Amino acid sequence: MDIAVIGLFDRLARPLLKALDPEDAHALAMRALKFTPLARRAVDDPRLAIRAFGLNFPNPIGIAAGFDKHAEVPDALLRIGFGFVEVGTVTPRPQRGNARPRLFRLEVDEGVINRFGFNSEGAPAVLARLAARAARGGIIGVNVGANKDSEDRGGDYVRLIETLAPVATYFTVNISSPNTPGLRDLQHSAALDDLLARAIAARDRVSLRAGATPVLLKIAPDLTLSELDDIVAVARRRGVDGMIVGNTTIRRPQSLRDTEKAKQAGGLSGKPLFALATRMLAETYVRVENAFPLIGVGGIDSGATALAKIRAGAHLVQLYSGLVFRGLGLIATIKADLRSALSKSRTRQLTDLVGLDAAAITAEPWPE
């Protein structure tokens, strides 16, 4: 889908999608991606290429987990310009998630609240879809989580890694969703140590038939710095390949203007999350000490915010809510702005910009 077609799609489709219930709008967008004929993806500027986790990314812009939960349209997302796609969250067994309504747009704040609760068609369905498209290549990460009623949540992550390793380019261990009761307890040091030990061991067991599959850890932006210290220490000790900072927040910034929607339970994403998530990214970067790369998520809606994530410590970035308010043209806009930033800084590659502002950000007052 070239830039002109994307622009036309945004102009025609976004008013309709905005008028629909948010979850219905998402379903319609998924159908459009599934059935619209798409041109072969354009070749990215080589200056945007990034190597991280042992993988070669054509550009640093990924679609975050939550958009393509069941691995229905990863190839369409790659064709419209994403450098990588993260599907899921996938659970071992199918589960419906929480009751609707469970997705809310805060239009004036350009934020989104969700409380899906890991609605998933389950590992077998995702395995079948990813196996059917495996020959097409591209970087497809799989975000994995535990079933709500699981008696052994660590075992759920192990089973998912063992099952999906042949079709996953990387795994994200998601222990930071606020919508599955008790899930964030897995971020506590002892529980996390056990979980990561089991997950890495599972990855290593299947590596002979599935190849080396990086394992990333996705954390919440609501951690205290003491908790972050513990998590980074465990992640480094257990040898994870990277971290994603971060998931949605249960906090509600005082700056929110849609005060009624803000009362909805669930995780907040989009523009209101940017300051907190970027601060946590910088805090994580200075603690990781280049032991592994980071992915920055939360509030990216422009080239400037994507660049800010990179300068705060991210090798790669992911977005989702920004598409709701900016449309598919956002992808090309970010790429153009990153190319411009490279030219202005007389820098040959994006990795030279990673973390340049991290120390300064950690010295600023804490975001509200």
C-alpha positions as CSV (number, residue, x, y, z in Angstrom):
1,M,0.0,0.0,0.0
2,D,1.8,3.2,-1.2
3,I,1.6,6.5,0.6
4,A,-1.1,7.9,-1.7
5,V,-3.3,4.9,-1.2
6,I,-2.8,5.0,2.6
7,G,-3.7,8.7,2.6
8,L,-6.9,8.0,0.7
9,F,-7.7,5.1,3.1
10,D,-7.2,7.4,6.1
11,R,-9.4,10.1,4.7
12,L,-12.3,7.7,3.8
13,A,-12.1,5.2,6.6
14,R,-11.2,7.1,9.7
15,P,-14.5,9.1,10.0
16,L,-16.4,5.9,9.7
17,L,-14.2,4.1,12.3
18,K,-14.5,7.0,14.7
19,A,-18.3,6.8,14.6
20,L,-18.3,3.2,15.6
21,D,-17.9,1.5,18.9
22,P,-14.1,1.2,19.4
23,E,-14.1,-2.6,19.4
24,D,-16.3,-2.8,16.3
25,A,-14.1,-0.2,14.6
26,H,-11.1,-2.4,15.3
27,A,-12.8,-5.4,13.9
28,L,-13.6,-3.5,10.7
29,A,-10.0,-2.3,10.4
30,M,-8.8,-5.9,10.7
31,R,-11.2,-7.0,8.0
32,A,-10.0,-4.2,5.7
33,L,-6.4,-5.2,6.2
34,K,-7.3,-8.9,5.6
35,F,-9.1,-8.4,2.3
36,T,-7.7,-5.2,0.8
37,P,-5.2,-6.0,-2.0
38,L,-1.8,-4.6,-0.9
39,A,1.2,-3.8,-3.0
40,R,4.6,-5.4,-2.2
41,R,6.2,-3.5,0.7
42,A,8.5,-0.7,-0.3
43,V,12.2,-1.0,0.5
44,D,13.2,1.1,3.5
45,D,16.1,3.5,3.6
46,P,19.1,1.5,4.8
47,R,19.8,4.2,7.4
48,L,16.7,3.1,9.3
49,A,17.9,-0.5,9.6
50,I,18.6,-1.8,13.1
51,R,20.2,-5.0,14.4
52,A,18.9,-6.0,17.8
53,F,18.5,-9.3,19.7
54,G,20.5,-11.0,16.8
55,L,17.8,-9.9,14.3
56,N,18.0,-7.5,11.4
57,F,15.0,-5.1,11.4
58,P,14.5,-3.1,8.1
59,N,13.2,-0.2,10.2
60,P,12.7,0.4,13.9
61,I,8.9,0.8,13.9
62,G,6.8,-2.1,15.1
63,I,3.1,-2.7,15.8
64,A,2.6,-3.4,19.4
65,A,0.8,-6.5,20.8
66,G,-2.9,-6.0,21.1
67,F,-3.6,-5.0,17.5
68,D,-3.4,-8.4,15.9
69,K,-4.2,-10.6,18.8
70,H,-4.8,-13.8,16.9
71,A,-2.1,-13.4,14.1
72,E,-4.7,-12.7,11.4
73,V,-2.9,-9.9,9.4
74,P,0.8,-9.9,10.1
75,D,1.7,-9.8,6.4
76,A,-0.6,-6.9,5.7
77,L,1.0,-5.0,8.6
78,L,4.5,-5.6,7.2
79,R,3.3,-4.5,3.8
80,I,2.0,-1.1,5.0
81,G,5.4,-0.3,6.3
82,F,6.0,-1.8,9.8
83,G,9.5,-3.1,10.4
84,F,8.2,-5.9,12.6
85,V,4.9,-7.2,14.0
86,E,4.2,-8.5,17.5
87,V,1.0,-10.6,17.6
88,G,-0.9,-11.6,20.7
89,T,-1.2,-11.7,23.6
90,V,-1.6,-15.5,23.0
91,T,-2.8,-17.8,25.8
92,P,-2.4,-21.6,25.7
93,R,-6.1,-22.3,25.7
94,P,-8.8,-20.1,24.1
95,Q,-10.5,-17.6,26.4
96,R,-13.0,-14.9,25.8
97,G,-11.5,-12.2,28.0
98,N,-13.6,-9.7,29.9
99,A,-17.1,-8.7,29.1
100,R,-17.8,-5.8,26.6
101,P,-17.6,-2.9,26.6
102,R,-13.9,-3.2,27.3
103,L,-12.3,-0.6,25.0
104,F,-12.8,3.1,25.3
105,R,-11.5,6.1,23.3
106,L,-10.6,9.3,25.2
107,E,-10.9,11.5,22.1
108,V,-10.0,14.8,23.6
109,D,-7.0,13.3,25.3
110,E,-6.0,11.0,22.4
111,G,-5.8,8.1,24.8
112,V,-7.3,4.6,25.0
113,I,-8.4,2.5,28.0
114,N,-8.7,-1.2,27.5
115,R,-9.6,-4.1,29.8
116,F,-9.7,-7.0,27.3
117,G,-8.2,-9.5,29.7
118,F,-6.2,-11.6,27.2
119,N,-9.0,-12.5,24.9
120,S,-7.3,-15.1,22.7
121,E,-8.2,-17.8,20.2
122,G,-5.4,-19.9,21.8
123,A,-2.1,-21.3,20.8
124,P,-3.3,-23.9,18.2
125,A,-5.0,-21.2,16.1
126,V,-2.0,-18.9,16.2
127,L,0.3,-21.7,15.4
128,A,-1.7,-22.7,12.3
129,R,-1.8,-19.2,11.0
130,L,1.9,-18.4,11.5
131,A,2.9,-21.8,10.1
132,A,0.9,-21.1,6.9
133,R,2.7,-17.8,6.3
134,A,6.2,-18.8,7.6
135,A,7.8,-18.9,4.1
136,R,7.0,-15.2,3.6
137,G,9.6,-14.1,6.1
138,G,9.6,-10.9,8.1
139,I,10.0,-10.4,11.8
140,I,7.0,-11.7,13.7
141,G,7.2,-11.6,17.5
142,V,4.7,-13.5,19.7
143,N,3.5,-12.0,22.9
144,V,2.6,-14.8,25.3
145,G,0.5,-14.8,28.5
146,A,-1.2,-17.1,31.0
147,N,-4.8,-18.2,31.0
148,K,-6.8,-16.4,33.7
149,D,-7.8,-19.7,35.4
150,S,-4.3,-21.3,35.1
151,E,-3.0,-23.1,38.2
152,D,0.5,-22.9,36.9
153,R,1.1,-19.6,35.1
154,G,4.8,-20.2,34.7
155,G,3.9,-23.5,33.0
156,D,1.6,-21.6,30.6
157,Y,4.6,-19.6,29.3
158,V,6.7,-22.7,29.0
159,R,4.0,-24.5,26.9
160,L,3.6,-21.5,24.7
161,I,7.3,-21.2,24.0
162,E,7.6,-24.9,23.3
163,T,4.6,-24.8,21.0
164,L,5.2,-21.6,19.0
165,A,9.0,-21.5,18.8
166,P,9.1,-22.9,15.3
167,V,7.0,-20.0,14.0
168,A,8.0,-17.1,16.2
169,T,10.9,-14.8,15.4
170,Y,11.0,-13.7,19.1
171,F,8.9,-14.1,22.2
172,T,7.6,-11.4,24.6
173,V,6.9,-12.6,28.1
174,N,4.0,-10.4,29.1
175,I,3.6,-10.2,32.9
176,S,2.5,-6.6,32.9
177,S,-1.1,-6.4,31.7
178,P,-3.3,-4.9,34.4
179,N,-6.4,-6.8,33.2
180,T,-5.6,-10.3,34.3
181,P,-5.9,-10.5,38.1
182,G,-2.6,-11.2,39.8
183,L,-0.5,-11.2,36.6
184,R,1.6,-8.3,37.7
185,D,2.6,-10.2,40.8
186,L,4.9,-12.1,38.5
187,Q,7.1,-9.0,38.3
188,H,8.1,-9.5,41.9
189,S,11.7,-10.7,42.2
190,A,11.4,-14.3,43.3
191,A,8.4,-15.1,41.0
192,L,10.1,-13.4,38.1
193,D,13.3,-15.3,38.6
194,D,11.5,-18.6,38.5
195,L,9.4,-17.6,35.5
196,L,12.4,-16.4,33.4
197,A,14.5,-19.4,34.4
198,R,11.7,-21.7,33.1
199,A,11.1,-19.6,30.0
200,I,14.7,-19.5,29.0
201,A,15.2,-23.2,29.6
202,A,12.2,-23.9,27.5
203,R,13.6,-21.8,24.7
204,D,16.9,-23.5,24.9
205,R,15.3,-27.0,24.8
206,V,13.5,-26.3,21.6
207,S,16.3,-24.4,19.9
208,L,17.7,-27.4,18.0
209,R,14.5,-27.7,16.0
210,A,13.3,-24.1,16.1
211,G,16.5,-22.2,16.0
212,A,17.6,-19.4,18.4
213,T,14.5,-17.4,19.5
214,P,15.1,-14.3,21.5
215,V,13.0,-13.9,24.7
216,L,12.0,-10.4,25.7
217,L,10.4,-9.2,28.9
218,K,7.5,-6.7,28.9
219,I,7.1,-4.6,32.1
220,A,4.6,-2.1,33.4
221,P,5.3,1.6,33.6
222,D,3.8,1.7,37.1
223,L,6.8,0.1,38.9
224,T,8.7,1.8,41.6
225,L,12.4,2.4,41.0
226,S,13.2,-0.2,43.6
227,E,11.0,-2.7,41.8
228,L,12.7,-1.8,38.5
229,D,16.1,-2.4,40.1
230,D,15.0,-5.9,41.0
231,I,13.5,-6.7,37.6
232,V,16.5,-5.5,35.7
233,A,18.8,-7.5,38.0
234,V,16.8,-10.7,37.4
235,A,16.5,-10.1,33.7
236,R,20.3,-9.6,33.4
237,R,21.1,-12.6,35.6
238,R,18.7,-14.9,33.6
239,G,20.0,-13.7,30.3
240,V,16.9,-12.3,28.6
241,D,17.6,-10.9,25.2
242,G,15.8,-7.6,25.7
243,M,13.0,-5.7,27.5
244,I,9.9,-3.8,26.3
245,V,9.0,-0.7,28.3
246,G,6.2,-0.6,28.9
247,N,2.6,-1.8,29.0
248,T,-0.5,0.3,29.7
249,T,-0.8,2.2,33.0
250,I,-3.4,2.0,35.7
251,R,-2.6,5.6,36.7
252,R,-4.8,8.4,35.5
253,P,-2.8,11.7,35.0
254,Q,-4.5,14.8,36.4
255,S,-4.2,16.3,32.9
256,L,-6.9,14.0,31.5
257,R,-9.9,16.1,30.3
258,D,-12.3,13.2,29.6
259,T,-12.9,12.6,33.3
260,E,-15.9,10.3,32.8
261,K,-14.1,7.9,30.5
262,A,-11.1,8.1,32.7
263,K,-13.1,6.4,35.4
264,Q,-13.2,3.2,33.4
265,A,-11.2,0.4,34.8
266,G,-8.3,-0.9,32.6
267,G,-5.0,0.1,31.2
268,L,-4.5,3.6,29.7
269,S,-2.4,4.0,26.6
270,G,-1.8,6.7,24.0
271,K,-0.6,10.3,24.4
272,P,-1.3,10.5,28.2
273,L,1.1,7.6,28.7
274,F,4.0,9.1,26.9
275,A,5.8,11.0,29.7
276,L,5.6,8.1,32.2
277,A,6.6,5.4,29.8
278,T,9.5,7.4,28.4
279,R,10.8,8.1,31.9
280,M,10.6,4.4,32.8
281,L,12.4,3.6,29.5
282,A,15.3,6.0,30.4
283,E,15.4,4.6,33.9
284,T,15.6,1.1,32.5
285,Y,18.2,2.0,30.0
286,V,20.7,3.4,32.6
287,R,20.2,0.2,34.7
288,V,20.6,-2.2,31.8
289,E,24.0,-0.8,31.0
290,N,23.9,-2.0,27.4
291,A,23.5,-5.6,28.4
292,F,20.6,-5.9,25.9
293,P,18.5,-3.7,23.7
294,L,15.1,-2.1,24.7
295,I,11.9,-1.5,22.8
296,G,10.1,1.7,23.7
297,V,6.3,1.8,23.7
298,G,3.7,4.2,24.9
299,G,2.3,7.4,23.4
300,I,4.2,7.4,20.1
301,D,2.1,9.6,17.7
302,S,4.7,11.4,15.7
303,G,8.3,11.3,14.4
304,A,9.3,13.5,17.4
305,T,7.9,11.1,20.0
306,A,9.5,8.1,18.2
307,L,12.8,9.9,18.2
308,A,12.4,10.8,21.9
309,K,12.0,7.1,22.7
310,I,15.2,6.3,20.8
311,R,17.1,9.1,22.5
312,A,15.7,7.8,25.9
313,G,17.2,4.4,25.3
314,A,15.1,2.4,22.7
315,H,16.7,0.6,19.8
316,L,13.2,-0.1,18.5
317,V,9.7,1.4,19.1
318,Q,6.2,0.1,18.9
319,L,2.9,1.9,18.5
320,Y,-0.8,1.1,18.4
321,S,-3.0,3.8,19.9
322,G,-1.3,6.4,17.7
323,L,-2.9,4.8,14.7
324,V,-6.3,5.4,16.2
325,F,-5.8,9.1,16.1
326,R,-3.3,9.6,13.3
327,G,-4.1,6.9,10.9
328,L,-1.8,4.6,8.8
329,G,0.0,7.6,7.4
330,L,1.7,7.9,10.8
331,I,4.2,5.1,9.8
332,A,5.6,7.0,6.8
333,T,5.6,10.3,8.8
334,I,7.8,8.7,11.5
335,K,10.2,7.2,8.9
336,A,10.6,10.6,7.2
337,D,11.2,12.4,10.5
338,L,13.8,9.8,11.5
339,R,15.6,10.2,8.2
340,S,15.6,14.0,8.7
341,A,16.9,13.6,12.2
342,L,19.8,11.5,10.9
343,S,20.6,14.1,8.3
344,K,20.5,17.0,10.7
345,S,22.7,15.2,13.3
346,R,25.1,14.0,10.5
347,T,24.7,10.5,11.9
348,R,24.9,7.5,9.7
349,Q,22.7,5.1,11.8
350,L,20.0,5.3,14.4
351,T,22.0,3.3,16.9
352,D,24.2,6.4,17.4
353,L,21.2,8.2,18.8
354,V,20.1,5.5,21.3
355,G,20.2,6.7,24.9
356,L,21.7,10.1,24.3
357,D,19.1,11.8,26.5
358,A,18.6,9.0,29.1
359,A,20.7,10.3,31.9
360,A,19.2,13.8,31.5
361,I,15.7,12.4,31.6
362,T,16.3,10.5,34.8
363,A,17.3,13.8,36.5
364,E,14.0,15.5,35.6
365,P,11.0,15.8,38.0
366,W,8.9,12.7,38.0
367,P,5.9,12.8,35.5
368,E,2.6,13.4,37.1
